[in-house]
Amino acid sequence: MLWIHAAVRHILERLSWPPRLRQQRDAEISGNSRRESFLKEFGGYYGYADGPVPIDRLRSTEFARLKGTIYLDHAGATLYSSSQLQEALADYSGQVYGNPHSQSDSSMRSSHTIESTRQQVLEYFHAPASDYACVFTSGATAALKLVGETFPWSSGGHFCYTLANHNSVLGIREYALEKGATAIPVSISNQGEVVLASAGLKRKNVSLHDDDEETYNLFAMPTECNFSGAKFPMDLVERIKDGQHMNGTRGRWMVLLDAAKSAGTSPPDLSRYPADFVVVSFYKIFGYPTGLGALIVRREAGKVLNQKYFGGGTVAVSIADIDYVKRRESLEQRMEDGTISFLSIRALRYGFMMINRMGISSIARHTWALTHYTSRSLRNLKHGNGAPVCFMFGNHGTFAEEFRIQGPVITFNLKRADGSWVGHREVEKVASLCRIHLRTGCFCNPGACAKYLDLSNKDMQANFEAGHVCWDDQDLISGRPTGAVRISFGYMSTFQDCQVTSCVFPAFLLCSSAGFPQVRSKNLRSKDTIPAAVRLKSITVYPIKSCAGFSVETWPIVESGLLYDREWMICDTENAPVTQKKAHNMCLITPSIDLGSGKLVVRAPNVDHALEIPLEERLQHEEHGEVILCGQRAKSMSYGTDISEWFTKALGLRCNLVRKGVENTRVCRWRNPEHSPEGGDKLSFANEGQFLLLSEASVEDLNARIATGAKHRLETTQFRPNLVVSGGPAYEEDEWQSLSIGDAEFPVLGGCNRCQMITIDQKTGAKNPSMEPLATLASYRRTKGKILFGVLLGAAISDKRDQFLAVGSRVIGR
């Protein structure tokens, strides 16, 4: 395990491990015994032993940047090799490539590159050039959209698709329904039979017309499920085209394959399975270039596609002032609008060179050896009470079976010893501390997600109504997972990647589930007796969520917390909140409030003038609608263009400033909901609590625990608290149920769950590459998958500005 990042190893060795998981950890740290056992069983499949480059040398030369990092999201995007970029750069530096829509030498060079690369793509999929055309697109999604736009839908036609399909495939349904066609969702049985999932979908109020011409139907499925890695039976291609399984329909059936997931390890053989349309993204095969894909079209099928729009390069002639246009005869040129990405297309040859060098069959065997070993190791993980740790989805079984029906993907969820689920976002958080790159969520595949997580349509709709949307942090709703964890292997993945993932990482995640160890000072008094020396040391107000705060000596408190705290928020163009997780430099924006002049004043280092916003101009703001924050919907109002442009310049991304709406519906999440006031405590744009309190002693204890070699001691500002107390022992705040500060009373809502934001230096905006202090906190402050530090407070008071907090006030916890 010497190759693991030193700080992570330090954490792993200090954890309080349950006996069974400690044995698994020690087995990993002890030496090469597991590797030897692995090679004895899988040596004939793993590592390219008979190839040009053994796996260890490939990893050290072509992927040296992965040292200390475990990359397991090859289903999302595999990695490019160093030689790919070097060879492409040398090519670009030594040749001149011009726009291919011309006859100059540089243009002809580009044209020749495009045509030779088309042939290379077809050969990769065993697609005879006499039968197939390669149409370059900006990616698999663009290729799918092109099919949806040009397919000859009619009221008698059908769009049949498997439930386990990417959203980009499901989107074709809109084109079909708009033209009056019927959409039919299906599933595929274990015997390879097509099973209707529901009655066909038909859109109402669509102008229908029955064509006298032939009716065309389209069946769409992935070659491999991007959620679970389950492979689909390719013999369905011929069966569907022959009209099998499609009783009660008329017309001709065509087949579309989404090969984006499988293309990097097991591309479909179109000489055996002659699908009509196949889509692919090249970064999924060899990492670079991105933003380039292809639609592989059977030439006979291409004749029925009806493209309305014509762009540059697609026409033989057009006349501007009359309705006259003649398209090019070549299917490829006819469907490629505008100048295609000819330099990126040139780079494809170097990606294919790497894949051909290793051999696609060798890649398939190599990645499958890793998949089978890891899935078996995860399946064998047990808690001390014998309960399984890992629950996997897909077609994992015996080695021989899996190679045929399962791709190099393992999707799973974890359970604790008490049977409760571990949220996938918590897994991702801990994975990042171990420098493991993986993917969590539903992976844009709602059908597979619903199937494997046993979510009904009503469940998914209810989750949305509860505020859950794709990519958010709501990984559990009512104790049930909303997504899963996915790891996937690529041709450069190694046994070491599996070693940490299959044993050390799950143990690290689950070993502290029982709660915090005792870390409080030996001289701690009774929890009912707090030393008189405990005082409020500082007050910080954060007017704009995720931006810097300003310190005050005294400040009013209202029903939503400190007056004007998190009253404002920055949203992107999709109305989603922007935080330091997305824009680290938000901490450099410094707002302050002058109660005397009634203005919010905002400054940023890269904007030459301060922004002044009157506090009482609320009614002049434009309505902005709803925002979703931590699963709760909130009304908000936005400002005009000038203010939006100021923040866009300050952050370097297009955004808007919004203010909390007059009708505030967000409330605190109480630790004991039965004790919450009627309607709950009003909440501004803070995540969960009205106040965040931190103990100075707790920060000092953390400083003492952080691995030696840390450049700077942490300050309390790193954790963005509203209130800092001093004078008590470390972690005393964990025991408080309520407290008073001066005359003000505060209920304690619970601990503050920490994320990667605390790894961002609040003075510079730089993220700590060693993931401190989150990494150290994870080693001793984890409970039920959450990393807690500091406590959240509520304040059940009326909205009157007659209560104040003042620095120096006595703090009494109960």
Phi, psi and omega in degrees: 000012185296337184280349178289146179310134188302319182295324179292317179299320178302318180292314183301321184285342182264351184292156175272098189267134168299149186307313183296317181287332177296321178297319179295320179296314182297326178295327180285322184283334193295328183164211187258015185298319181291323178297318179297319178295320179298313182293328178296323182274322189242010184302332179285348181248327190267141161090001177059043183302326180262007182269185182289333183221119175298156188299320183295321179287323176301315182294318184284334182263313185271338185226043181299336181293348180273001181302126181080004182233142177245111183256117185227042176232047180289339174289333177278311178195119176282177189256147176274151176274158179297321182294329176305309183292319181297316181290322178294317180296319178297321178297309181298325183285336185256352183230160175249122179244125181251175177302125185292350181272053180198183184241008179290167180300316181293324178292317179295326176298318178295317180299318179296319178300316181298313183292320179292328179287325174305314181297322179296320178296315181297320179295324180298326180260013180052044181254111180301133182296337178287338182254338188231154174237147177251113180255118181282139179226182178277000178158178180297321180298316179297324178294318178295318179297322179297319177296314181299321182289327190253352182291143184279071179293149175209170184295338178267357184271172182223144168244108182254131184216147177286145180300321179280078179223151176294152177306329181294334174279316180301330181297337177299333180306326181297320178294317182296312181295324181298329180266009176089002179287164179261132177261130185236105175280138181224164170238164180247123182288169178297339178269006178082017180268148178274125183238126178298130180270332178196173176297152180300147179266135180224132181272133179281162175060035175255133178291113184261149174210138179263117179280145174284341181285174183297143178271137180243139179235153182231131175248127184237133175208157174276155171285333178211133182292125182285347176278307188252342186085000179296132179273149179260146181292117185287341178292351174298333183304306181293320182296319179293316181296332177278359178089004177291153178070357186245045181298143178086004177247159178235163177095188186265135178259134174240158186237132176247129177248128171267102184259014185302319183284316189277344191299332183283341182231332179210075180295146180294142179268103185283349174286337179261325184235085191284070177296156182277325181222135177225133180244149183207150170243129189286335179293341177285343181267311184217023166085325184214139005274158172269168178070027179216131178214193181207150167251115177266116189245130170292126189303322178296321179291327181298337181293336183268350181288136186239096182269120181283306186287146169232141180232186180302134178091349184261352185243149172277324177200145171215150179241132190290322190254010170221162182280080184217119176209139174236121183278160176291152183281329181296127180300319181299309183292327182294332185256355180260094182286129176078185180281118180285167187283079191291330177288320176295322178297322176299324183290342181298327184300327183281332172291315178295327177300318180293315180296317180293328178297317180280329181091121186295326178291324177292322177297317180299317180292318181299310182291330180286327175301317179294319182295313183295316180298315183291317180297321178294319179296317179294321181295331182274352180293131179229149171283172179300332179271008178088354181289141179293149180269319192243135177239113187259156179239145179122204186248048181280130181200226177287160185302312183298318180294314186297321182302329182274327191241003183221134176274178183282059182225139172231115179247133189202167166231157182249148175239149174276173182298332181275004177091357179279148181282149170265125180296142183295330177290328175294322176298315181296322179297312180292323178302318181296329177292329177271008183059038175257124178261114178221186184233143177226160178120214177249357172059034178059029180230077187296329181293313178293321179300313180296320180298306187284332179266002179057049179256125176280169176301321178295322177299314183292323177292320179294322178297321178294317179296332177281001176102001182280127175227168181304138174074009180273186184264004181277086183270343176226132173231122185055036177081358183253142181294144173258355180198195184214177177255134179235128169243145183214148188251151177236180187293343179258006178292152185234169176299323180300324176301316180293321185303310181290318184294317188280338183232303187293314185296310178300324178295316178301321182291322190258349190292334183258018187294342182286341179129185184288144167288167179285117183233008185278159184294149182294329183271017181295131178280180176303147182295344177272356182237100181262132182304144181296341183285350181290120184226160173280114186272324182207154175233130179232131178252133178244088184300318182251123182308129175077355174270177181295160176252176174228145185270146179222159177271328177213149186201144179290151171241141181233187186293341179257008179122214174294139181305125178071007178288127183050036177287333182242160180207152176258131179239152177276186184292344176265010179069022176264141180299140174254126178233181180295341175299327181263323183230094183301330185285003176298331181292345180273349174278123188244098175274154171210159182236128175255103182295332181293312181273348179069044183226145166265121181248127184235134178233151176216144186296334183256014175239129191281356179221147178284153179257128179243123183236118177300137183289332188258018179266030184305316187286349179270354180286153177276143177296133183249347179096211184256146168239152177250122183226118180052040175082358179248141179270142182220138174286143179216162178230143185250164178261180183279185186297320184300316181289320177298319179295325179297313181288328176299318178291320183295323185260341182078020174215149183292123185203171179228150172265130178236156178239149179305134180291160179298320179273097186265117184248353180284142181227160178293154174260106185281143176297320175243090186305330182291343179266357184287149178293162181301124181086352180075169177280135178294142184232137177278224177268015171292157185294303189225327184235159181288327180227148170245120181251141181226143178265130178299324180294324179294321178295321179294321177297318178298317177304320181291335183273335184298141184307143179301148181104356177296135185286322186226146172284143181287143172256161180299332182297339179300334186257003174052052178278154169280321186232133175240130178248152179224157175108343180257174178286161180298138173067014174300329183297337179300332186269348185288138170262331176202168177203162174238142174235108189064235179266356184270138180253138183226125169282147176267123182276337182139181181287158178267119181282121188266150180229190185291351179299330182284355174272359181266125177293117185287352177266332185241339185083005180276140179268135181288117183294338179273004176065021174278149003272003184297323182298314180291319177302322181296337182282344182213359182239031181257137172211130181052038177082356181257145178255104189258135177202118188088166181233150177264138181242150169247171178212104183274078179231165179279165182279071178231138183269052180242009173239139183227153167254145181223137175301139181097349180295149178286142179246125179236117179259151181227000000 
